[in-house]
Structure formats: C-alpha cells, structure tokens
Amino acid sequence: MPKAKTPIKNKKYPEVDDIKQDLSSLKHNVVGLSEHVAEDGAKVGEQAADSFFKKMTEFKVFGRKQAAKAEVQVRDNPAKSLAVAFVSGLFLSAFFKSKK
C-alpha cells in the first residue's frame, strides 16, 4: 500500500510573504507608471496640436500673401497673365488627353 503524503499546511515560508510584498509594491509602481505615461501622452498630444495649429496659421498667412502677389501681377500684366493661363490650359489638355 502506498504511503499517504503528509500535507504541508502548517509550514510557513518567509519567502512567500516577501514575494507577496514585492507583488503588492510592483502593482503600486505599475499603477503610478501608467498614470505618468498617460499624463506625458496628454502633454505630447497638446504640444502636437499647438504645433499643428501654429503651422496652419503660418500656411494661411503665406497663402494670403501669395494670392495678393498673384492678384497684383495679374492686375499689372493682364495680357501676359491671360497668355500664361491659355498656354497652361493647352499643356494640361494635352497631358490629360495622352493619359487616356
């Protein structure tokens, strides 16, 4: 008949308590780290949005200046502008016809 194994219920290992304490500390540190990462992510997002809106504003100003320059040039040289537009139209027409 096989021997019955004796349970080790009453035996206490100090390492188990240390491991439990380490796991609790690790859990606490992971929670703190995730909070810091979330805060940093929000800051980076805000910086990216600010940078985007700044560049868009600069682009709008640049576009308006270029449109004003083009308007002045067309007003000063209407025949030349009309000729450039006509030639550009011919080239585009030829380009798109050749694509078919």
N, C-alpha and C positions, 0 to 999 in steps of 0.2 A: 504494500500500500504506500502511495506517495506521501511524503511529509507535507503537512499543511504549512503554507508560508505565513509567517507572523507579520501582521500589518505594522507599519512604522507610523502610526497615528500620533503617538505621543512624542516623537522625536522632533526637536526644533533645530532648524539650521539658521544660523545668524546671517548667512549669505542671502537667504530668501528675503529677509527684512531689508537688507541693503539693496537688493535688486528692486524691491517694491518702492523703496525711497527714490532710487535712481529713475525708475519709470515715471513716478509722480513728478519729479523735477524735470525730466525730459518733456513730459506733456505740458508742463507750465511754460517751459522755454519755447516749445513749438508754437504755442498759442501766442506768446509775446512776439516771436519772429514773424508769424503770419500777420499780426497787426501792423508791425513796422513795414513789412513788404507792401501791404495794402496802402498805407499812408504814402510811401515812396511812389507807388504806382499812380496814385491820385495826383501827386505833385508833378510827376513827369507828364501826365496827361494834360494838366493845366498849362505847363510850360509849352508843350507841343501846340495846344490850341492858341495860346498867346502868340507864338511864333508864326503860326499859320495866318492868323488874322492880321498880324503886322505885315507879313509878306503880301497878303491880298490887298491891303491898303496901299502899299507901295506900288503894286501892279496896277491898281486903279488909277493912281496919280500918274504913273508913267503912260498908261494908255490914253488918258485925257490929254496929256501934253503932246503925244504923238498925233492924236486926232486933230488937235489945234494946229500943229505944224502942217499937217496934210491939208487942212482947210485953207490955211494961208497960202500954201503953194498952189492949190487949185484956183484960188481967187486971183493970185498974181499971174498965173500962166494957164488960162483956161484951154487954149488951143493945144498946148503941149500935154496937158492932163487928159484931154479927150483923145489925143493920138495914142498916148500910153495905154489908156483903157481899151481902145479899139484893138491895138496890137496884142495886148494881153488876152483879150477875148478870142482873137484868132488862134493864138497858141493853145489856149485851153480847149477850144473847139477841136482843133486838130489832135490834141492829146487824147481827148475822150473818144473821138471817132476811131482812133487807132487801137483803143483798148477793146473794142467790140469784136 
